Amino acid sequence: MQARSPSHELLDVVDENDQVVRQLPRDEVHAQGLRHRAAHILVMDRAGRVFVQRRAWWKECQPGLWDTSAAGHVDAGETYVAAAERELEEELGLEAKGRLRSLSRLEASAATGHEFVEVFLAVTDAEPTPDPHEIIDSRWCSPAELEAWLAASPTDFTAAFRTLWARYLKVCGTS
């Protein structure tokens, strides 16, 4: 599992309707604050616990904060689901081809880093193997533990995670 160099990633720049308008390197997309795409995955075990990860300190955006189980940009020409499958393999060593369930979509906003985000769920009995170049800590939490943690220390988490977790609870009716 080797991380790709951010400067070599080519991303689709999208309009307000999530339609591709051009392609640019990731660095330029972020520097200009342009809309682009990302996939986030919530990994749950059969007991209903959620796997959360802490972003490495070297990450460009929100380093050291807790986030979804896995997440990443949708590369130019790639689908949301293909990106989610790739990120699960790269970040957690989990195979999920054909086993992801789409939960919801988030509109591009400041909270999502100007990313349209598709959120997926992966339920597994496998133990994730976090990539130490991407993830500095991880843990399983029950939804109730996660809710309590978020209520007590919301700034421990990325803005995108706080937004998508609230949406997850609304969509799934879990708390």
C-alpha positions as CSV (number, residue, x, y, z in Angstrom):
1,M,0.0,0.0,0.0
2,Q,1.8,3.1,-1.2
3,A,0.3,6.5,-1.3
4,R,0.3,8.4,-4.6
5,S,2.0,11.7,-4.8
6,P,-0.6,14.5,-4.5
7,S,1.2,16.5,-7.2
8,H,0.6,13.7,-9.7
9,E,-3.1,13.3,-9.0
10,L,-5.3,14.5,-11.8
11,L,-8.8,15.5,-10.7
12,D,-12.0,16.3,-12.4
13,V,-13.1,19.9,-11.7
14,V,-16.9,20.0,-11.6
15,D,-19.6,22.6,-11.7
16,E,-22.4,23.2,-9.1
17,N,-24.3,20.2,-10.6
18,D,-21.3,17.8,-10.2
19,Q,-20.7,17.8,-14.0
20,V,-17.1,17.7,-15.2
21,V,-15.9,20.9,-16.7
22,R,-12.1,20.2,-16.9
23,Q,-9.2,18.3,-15.4
24,L,-6.4,19.8,-13.3
25,P,-3.7,18.5,-11.0
26,R,-4.8,18.2,-7.3
27,D,-2.5,21.0,-6.1
28,E,-4.1,23.5,-8.5
29,V,-7.6,22.3,-7.6
30,H,-6.9,22.9,-3.9
31,A,-5.0,26.1,-4.4
32,Q,-7.9,27.6,-6.4
33,G,-10.6,26.2,-4.1
34,L,-12.3,24.5,-7.1
35,R,-15.2,22.0,-6.8
36,H,-14.1,18.3,-7.2
37,R,-15.1,14.9,-6.0
38,A,-14.3,12.5,-3.1
39,A,-15.5,9.2,-1.7
40,H,-15.8,8.5,2.0
41,I,-16.4,5.0,3.5
42,L,-17.8,4.1,6.8
43,V,-16.5,0.6,7.7
44,M,-18.7,-1.2,10.3
45,D,-18.3,-4.6,11.8
46,R,-21.3,-7.0,12.3
47,A,-21.7,-5.7,15.9
48,G,-22.4,-2.2,14.5
49,R,-19.2,-0.6,15.5
50,V,-17.7,2.1,13.2
51,F,-13.9,2.1,12.4
52,V,-12.5,5.6,12.6
53,Q,-9.0,6.8,11.7
54,R,-6.8,9.7,12.6
55,R,-5.2,11.5,9.7
56,A,-1.4,11.6,9.5
57,W,0.3,14.8,10.6
58,W,1.8,15.4,7.1
59,K,-1.7,15.5,5.4
60,E,-2.4,18.7,3.5
61,C,-5.9,19.2,4.9
62,Q,-6.9,18.7,8.6
63,P,-3.8,16.8,9.7
64,G,-4.1,14.8,13.0
65,L,-7.9,14.9,13.0
66,W,-10.2,11.9,13.2
67,D,-12.1,11.0,10.0
68,T,-14.1,8.3,8.3
69,S,-12.7,4.8,8.0
70,A,-11.3,5.7,4.6
71,A,-11.6,8.5,2.1
72,G,-10.0,10.0,-0.9
73,H,-10.3,12.0,-4.1
74,V,-12.1,10.6,-7.1
75,D,-9.4,10.6,-9.8
76,A,-10.1,12.1,-13.2
77,G,-12.4,9.8,-15.2
78,E,-13.0,7.6,-12.1
79,T,-16.4,6.8,-10.6
80,Y,-17.2,7.4,-7.0
81,V,-17.6,3.7,-6.3
82,A,-14.2,2.8,-8.0
83,A,-12.5,5.5,-5.8
84,A,-14.1,4.1,-2.7
85,E,-13.0,0.6,-3.5
86,R,-9.4,1.8,-4.3
87,E,-9.2,3.9,-1.1
88,L,-10.4,0.9,1.1
89,E,-7.6,-1.2,-0.4
90,E,-4.9,1.5,-0.2
91,E,-5.7,2.8,3.3
92,L,-7.1,-0.2,5.1
93,G,-6.1,-3.2,3.1
94,L,-9.8,-4.2,2.7
95,E,-11.3,-5.7,-0.4
96,A,-14.8,-4.4,-1.0
97,K,-15.3,-4.8,-4.8
98,G,-19.1,-5.0,-5.3
99,R,-19.8,-4.9,-1.6
100,L,-20.2,-1.2,-0.9
101,R,-23.6,0.4,-0.2
102,S,-24.1,4.0,-1.1
103,L,-25.5,5.9,1.9
104,S,-25.8,9.5,0.8
105,R,-24.2,12.4,-1.1
106,L,-23.0,15.7,0.3
107,E,-23.0,18.8,-1.7
108,A,-19.7,20.6,-2.3
109,S,-19.2,23.2,0.5
110,A,-16.5,24.7,2.7
111,A,-17.2,21.9,5.2
112,T,-16.4,19.3,2.6
113,G,-13.3,21.1,1.2
114,H,-15.3,22.0,-1.9
115,E,-15.8,18.3,-2.6
116,F,-19.0,16.6,-3.7
117,V,-18.9,13.5,-1.5
118,E,-20.5,10.2,-1.9
119,V,-20.6,8.3,1.3
120,F,-20.5,4.5,1.3
121,L,-20.9,1.8,3.9
122,A,-18.9,-1.4,4.0
123,V,-19.8,-4.1,6.6
124,T,-17.0,-6.6,7.2
125,D,-15.7,-9.2,9.6
126,A,-12.1,-8.5,8.4
127,E,-9.8,-6.4,10.6
128,P,-8.5,-3.3,8.8
129,T,-4.7,-2.9,8.3
130,P,-4.2,0.8,8.4
131,D,-1.5,2.3,6.1
132,P,0.9,4.0,8.5
133,H,1.8,6.6,5.9
134,E,-1.8,7.8,5.9
135,I,-3.2,6.9,9.3
136,I,-1.5,7.5,12.7
137,D,-4.2,6.0,14.9
138,S,-7.5,4.1,14.6
139,R,-10.2,2.5,16.7
140,W,-13.6,0.9,16.6
141,C,-16.4,2.8,18.3
142,S,-20.1,2.0,18.8
143,P,-22.3,4.7,17.3
144,A,-23.2,5.8,20.9
145,E,-19.5,6.1,21.8
146,L,-18.9,8.1,18.7
147,E,-21.8,10.4,19.4
148,A,-20.6,11.1,22.9
149,W,-17.0,11.8,21.6
150,L,-18.4,14.1,18.9
151,A,-20.5,16.0,21.5
152,A,-17.6,16.3,23.9
153,S,-14.8,17.2,21.4
154,P,-16.2,18.0,18.0
155,T,-12.9,19.6,16.9
156,D,-11.2,16.2,17.2
157,F,-12.9,15.4,13.9
158,T,-12.7,16.7,10.4
159,A,-15.4,19.0,9.3
160,A,-16.4,16.6,6.6
161,F,-16.8,13.8,9.1
162,R,-19.0,15.9,11.4
163,T,-21.2,16.7,8.4
164,L,-21.4,13.2,7.0
165,W,-21.9,11.6,10.4
166,A,-25.0,13.8,11.1
167,R,-26.3,12.9,7.6
168,Y,-25.6,9.2,8.3
169,L,-27.7,9.3,11.5
170,K,-30.5,11.1,9.7
171,V,-30.5,8.6,6.8
172,C,-30.0,5.4,8.9
173,G,-32.0,6.5,11.9
174,T,-29.2,5.3,14.2
175,S,-27.9,6.9,17.4
